[in-house]
Amino acid sequence: MADLSLSLTKRFALFAGLVVIAASMLLISMYKQIASDDLNAMAERSNIAVAQIFSNVVWDAHAGFLTTAHFLTPEAIRRHPETLAIQKSLLTRMRGLSILKIKIYDQNGLTVFSTELAQIGEDKSSNDGFLSARTGHRASELTHRDSFSGLERTVENRDVLASYVPIISASGSIEGVFEVYYDVTDLLATIHRRQFVLQVVVGGTFLLLYLLLILGVWRSERQTKRHYVKNLDLARAAARAEESNRLKSEFLATMSHELRTPLNAILGFSEILKSQMPGTNSDETRREYADSIWSSGRHLLNIVDDVLDMSKVEAGEMPLDRGEFDAVHLLESCLRLVEKQAEGDDVELISNIASDLPPAFGDERRIKQVLLNLLSNAVKFTPQGGRISVWLGVTAEGALQFTVADTGIGIQPGDIEKVLTPFGQVETTYARRFGGTGLGLPIAKSLVEMHGGSFILESILGEGTKVSFTLPPKGAVKDAAVAEKAVAVGTPLAVPA
């Protein structure tokens, strides 16, 4: 599950959120349109019914005057007794209704009557509503008016529906147009309230569904991640087990040779001595055979010791006999043990020991085992004419630091972790020449970490290897179980002065 890309939950939340918003807006928009259409239809039906009633009442009584009013001036029409009579009749009938204004147009679009007398005489021949009604089709228009002159007063901020209704005579001809202005403000307010309630209900419902979906996807993703991590852990464990089995198989194959070689020497020389073959009676020959038997037995014992030590470390049963000891004396004794071998291989051995060192604290025998392993490896893998530098000093934190650096064959960066793994060995021609169990460095690293110190191996192939380990001062020993693994790769091999 890569962190660089959006998780499944985030992607779904984004997509579902857009869908919910779009669906909500579409639903509310559809409702608003339907509500507006229903309002228009309802108001139009009401307007048309009122217009037809008024047109029948007014037209039946005043048709003669209204069809001939165009011969009079607008002022004469306004003051005409029939105009005043029509106005009085309409005002009486319209009180208590939501009708704001009524107009009557003749066939030519002249306003021959209006409840607002000042509008009598206006030309409406180009008005779309009038033109539609003039051809026999009813028409309505919904508008919002900031200010509107009603029947007996001016009203503010109103929604007005204007309906144009044709006036049809008994013979079926269109003799004029009746216009009614209907106040639909309260109806629209009701629609808006219902729309708000719908928004809340729809929004809440969609939000609930959205959250439930997100919760479901989130739980599914968590379950998937758990399965993924579990499977990944199982795969890693299987890989580690397979690698461990492979290393152990390689180790056993190597041990079959490592054990067989000294045993064959021991048995062979012992058989020769036992059978008193010709040429074995001299003391010098017997000493040579005894030395060979002893060195083979010693080599065999070292192999067994490594295996036993590694088993104790892995089982957590390696005891440490902690105490104060002289680190300088320990280092010098280890150097003496490898000095003869270094001289025989023409390898220069250089030591640099800081002054005024504090006493070391730990298991002296185990620290000596670590140091001897590092020195023996350095001598073993450094060709003739090479150099080994050993340094002993104190870190800035007050810990004792041992460093062993050589100019030997070195290790590839990818193999550093392998040589620090139990039974791991780097397969090179030079390394195979010396054999070994591949347990020395892992044991040394484990012993140092059990003391609460750090173990760092740095190496460059063909240039050499440097290994440093520290021993914390008394009272500052850390639990080895929480010590971090520190392996540096490809760093300079300079030894501190």
Summary of the structure (lengths in Angstrom):
residues: 497
radius of gyration: 53.7
end to end distance: 48.2
largest distance: 167.1
contacts: 1435
relative contact order: 0.07
helix: 56%
strand: 18%
